[in-house]
Amino acid sequence: MKKYSSLKEIQTLISQKQLTLPDLLAYYFKQIKANEHLNAFNEVFFYSAEAQAKAVQQKIDEGTQGKLAGMVIGIKDNICYKDHVVTASSKMLDGFVSPYSSTVVQRLLQEDAIIIGRLNCDEFAMGGSNETSYFGAVKNAANPELVPGGSSGGSAVAVQADMCLSALGTDTGGSVRQPAAFCGQIGLKPTYGRISRYGVIAYASSFDQVGPITSSVEDAAILLQVLAGADESDSTVSPLEVPDYSSLLINEKKQKIAVLKETIESDALDPEIKASILKSIEDLKQKGHKVEYVSFDLLDYLVPAYYILTTAEASSNLSRYDGVHYGYRNEEAKSLTDLYKFSRSEGFGEEVKRRILLGTFVLSAGYYDAYYQKAQQVRRLIREKLDDLFQQYDLILSPVAPTPPFKIGDNLQDPLVMYMADIFTVLPSLSGNPAIALPLGNNNEGLPLSIQFIARNFEEEALLAFSQAFLK
């Protein structure tokens, strides 16, 4: 059976009585079994997914189904789903059953999506290669010796290897866009505050954003439409009305696009990625878009500012995992101090401990002004610089990642190399702007290449419409 390309295709086949949801689910279960070696799933929800498929099929037969009937979707293992285990791929939460569902899960279920399982990720979403997971590394379906990107690597591989139609990830500094790029998929990070974070295990609260990984722009649009909007459980969500993204994809408007010159000229950029982006720029000009190179002189400050701010928030957010309330607990501790110390040192992996220590350091007396406050000032400058650019341009273009996917184990022992891999994705994360990773075909070794576009805040409809035209 061929890979299903979009929700629209599946819904058409269902309406023509050529496909039923139980049959569709059985197909994806078979695909998951065939691709077990990629380690994308931490758990497959066989029983609840089958029950959902039967219930939604009955709704289809009665003509009362929701917008996402036929959407088989996986969720990253840091998104809570009532009565299902959620671990953030950490020993700290191994076996923890969520007592409630996140807002994004509630909205998926309300529109009759079928949640097929929880997907492997870097521990507590901290990593860019999906190698820090307590459940082992995820492997890239294009070449199982290579990483899939992170932290939403399981989400990207599940869509890449046709184990579900689409998947939800979370993007803190590129964790939806970079794995989507490494796996040849579409990865959308919405504007910060467009989608509720309620029920999503926090890494860095002023950065974290749920986003879809899909094979088609149409599916990204309808998922954003369902997931976006005000939520009384999350005060950081924008009350702005949610556009009908899926009906706004046809837009032939010629765009004025800024290319961040320093990203294209960077010594870190792989030659084949550079060549494919330069070709795309020429193609955009041929189609009538105005493309200009602009300087962004804050590029060198992006990664340091990002890691100071996110690790500071992580040290605060992860302080709740202490061996007392819930999660992993050392049973041999003789004092409260030992309980904290042993539970946290045994429950967290190396990368999570590194980021907690770094975040605690930058928030400590004597260093707060020198590091944390300076990073906040840099963040403000970045936002102001982007706002100025968006006075003149509709979209900003840059690479997603400096290299194609690399070998598992190659960079794991060098945190600085891993952190610098985020150099192009952290810009919209710091500013809060929406951004999308779009596939650009493959390089000479058959590995996926990608390009990133950034839009004004809350202008996802323009970003998605442009992406649809770009990929035609």
Secondary structure, DSSP 4 states (H G I P E B T S, - for coil): -PPP--HHHHHHHHHTTS--HHHHHHHHHHHHHHTGGG--EEEE-HHHHHHHHHHHHHHHHHT---TTTT-EEEEETTB--TTSB--TT-GGGTTPBPSS--HHHHHHHHTT-EEEEEE--SGGG--SSS-S-TT----BTTBTTB---SSSHHHHHHHHTTSSSEEEEEESSSTTHHHHHHTT-EEEEPPTTSB--TTB--S-TTT-EEEEEESSHHHHHHHHHHHBS--TT-TTS--SPPP-GGGS----PPPEEEEEHHHHH-TTS-HHHHHHHHHHHHHHHHTT-EEEEE--TTHHHHHHHHHHHHHHHHHHHGGG-SSSSSS---S--SSHHHHHHHHHHHHS-HHHHHHHHHHHHHHSTTTIIIIIIHHHHHHHHHHHHHHHHHHH-SEEEE-S-SSS--BTTSSTT-HHHHHHTTTTTHHHHHH---EEEEEEEE-TTS-EEEEEEEE-TT-HHHHHHHHHHHT-
